[in-house]
Amino acid sequence: MRFRGVIPANLLPFKADLSIDETAYRRHLSGLANTKGVTGITVNGHAAEVSSLSREERIRALAIGVDEVAGKVPLIAGIYADGTQEAVELARDAKAGGAAGILVFPPTLFMWGAQVKPEMVLRHFTAIADAVDLPIIVFEYPPASGIGYSPETLAELAKLPSVAGVKDWSNDIVAFEQNLRAIRQSGRPVAVLSSFTMSLFATFILGADGCISGMGSVVADLQAELFEAVQQGDLARARAINDRLDPLVRVFYAPPFVDMHNRMKEALALLGRIPAAHVRPPLTPVSDEERARIRLALKASGLLK
């Protein structure tokens, strides 16, 4: 499978009791799948508060997605685990559940030495690839996090036959370009999917094959238009679209960064796309003051009249 274009990472609506709101979730998924330019959807990612989901909830979230989307676009399942064996089990769940690919998060253990012991990274991904016949997207974190992979390690991962893409969240345009060049030089058709949403325009200009973005849950249409404009070389149009995205980028990714998806949920609620912006602890709801800023950003972007 070749991954390309705009792939939103869905937000996961909850009810007041913090159980999954299946009705709202189905509506959200359907809206994304029917958006022009959307080529896939990522479930069980950061945007879906995956760290708070049980294994059974992850299986259920994927099952709802497969049922609702019904083949309109492929679904990529996030594999969020701190151990290789658990990651293998989750990958098997994804395969059994009908995922078209898996997005493999780095174990937090990697912050203790994976940058200087790339053999740990290769062993982790090789074990998953050997256990499950699914295309793998490598999740690249910011180098400052301690669990981001070096360009050299990404180049080695790109040689694995199952690796079909890299979701690059390096959050540094210099690191992004280094990673892009290393992956391109691997000699394999591995997609580079930007998750550097704060500089999405720049990464598209550098040659990203598309994006995987939680913010795509709110503005998949604008991200798709931006990607199309860059691909067509229409930079004036691309700049105009980027200018519309800018107010939302600034409000969603303002400090503290941990609240980015809480704010995106609030945006969906303000737009009437989900009934409420409930988040699971330890995340906290946005304040009234911040909700007002999100409303202003939605108006500035032209999404809210």
Disulfide bonds with the S-S distance in Angstrom:
none
